[in-house]
Amino acid sequence: MINIPTVITFSRIVIILPFILVAPDNPLLGAALFAIAALTDLLDGYIARKSKQVTKLGILLDPIADKLLVIAALIVLVDMEIVQAWIAIIIIAREFIVTGLRVVALTMDIVIPAEMGGKLKVTAQISSILVLFVDKSFMFADLYGVGITLLWIAMILGIVSGIQYFILFWKRV
């Protein structure tokens, strides 16, 4: 069912293309687009819960939109030689594995909602990406160390929360 929260989630996916095109040459504008897209994640979830419009489509689509946004940003950061490819690969692989698990679960009528570990991981990912793009925009501030530290935290949280999703899945099977 298409509702306002779902439309907002789709808008996050639509913002990815302008972000990819703009961010390498204008990291500050890229950070702004990324921040707007990230804020839609908070907005769609808030509206869905407040208006009781939480749907299976929304539960599945929302994390996919998050993953697409983060994956696009990581690829851009690797291309800009800001993030090492192996870190991006680990984070991206985790995203595909957990999404695949959620799809398999849905085929079995098992809904695996976002857990706190996953939410903390997304927060660390978004924060690290924003810091790394902003770092490239301001010559007077060196935020690279902060951004990479946050990205490492996101990677570790991703691995831990991925394991938690598998445990939750197996308990529900």
VENCOR-V265422 format. One record per residue. N is the residue number from 1. RES is the residue in one letter. PHI is phi in whole degrees, -180 to 180 (* if undefined). Layout:
N:RES:PHI  N:RES:PHI
This chain:
1:M:*  2:I:-91  3:N:-138  4:I:-59  5:P:-58  6:T:-68  7:V:-62  8:I:-63  9:T:-62  10:F:-61  11:S:-63  12:R:-63  13:I:-68  14:V:-65  15:I:-66  16:I:-59  17:L:-62  18:P:-60  19:F:-59  20:I:-61  21:L:-73  22:V:-94  23:A:-56  24:P:-61  25:D:-92  26:N:-139  27:P:-58  28:L:-68  29:L:-66  30:G:-60  31:A:-62  32:A:-64  33:L:-63  34:F:-62  35:A:-64  36:I:-61  37:A:-61  38:A:-65  39:L:-66  40:T:-64  41:D:-64  42:L:-67  43:L:-66  44:D:-64  45:G:-66  46:Y:-62  47:I:-64  48:A:-61  49:R:-71  50:K:-64  51:S:-96  52:K:55  53:Q:-112  54:V:-73  55:T:-125  56:K:-61  57:L:-60  58:G:-64  59:I:-62  60:L:-84  61:L:-70  62:D:-58  63:P:-68  64:I:-66  65:A:-61  66:D:-59  67:K:-65  68:L:-60  69:L:-64  70:V:-66  71:I:-61  72:A:-59  73:A:-64  74:L:-63  75:I:-64  76:V:-62  77:L:-65  78:V:-67  79:D:-61  80:M:-81  81:E:61  82:I:-100  83:V:-118  84:Q:-71  85:A:-58  86:W:-64  87:I:-66  88:A:-62  89:I:-63  90:I:-61  91:I:-65  92:I:-66  93:A:-60  94:R:-60  95:E:-63  96:F:-66  97:I:-65  98:V:-68  99:T:-63  100:G:-60  101:L:-61  102:R:-65  103:V:-66  104:V:-59  105:A:-60  106:L:-63  107:T:-66  108:M:-103  109:D:58  110:I:-110  111:V:-99  112:I:-108  113:P:-73  114:A:-62  115:E:-99  116:M:-59  117:G:-60  118:G:-67  119:K:-68  120:L:-65  121:K:-62  122:V:-62  123:T:-61  124:A:-66  125:Q:-62  126:I:-62  127:S:-61  128:S:-64  129:I:-64  130:L:-61  131:V:-62  132:L:-67  133:F:-73  134:V:-65  135:D:-56  136:K:-74  137:S:-97  138:F:-119  139:M:-71  140:F:-82  141:A:-121  142:D:-106  143:L:-104  144:Y:-56  145:G:-59  146:V:-64  147:G:-62  148:I:-68  149:T:-61  150:L:-62  151:L:-67  152:W:-62  153:I:-60  154:A:-61  155:M:-64  156:I:-66  157:L:-61  158:G:-64  159:I:-65  160:V:-64  161:S:-68  162:G:-62  163:I:-63  164:Q:-62  165:Y:-62  166:F:-64  167:I:-63  168:L:-61  169:F:-59  170:W:-65  171:K:-70  172:R:-90  173:V:-73
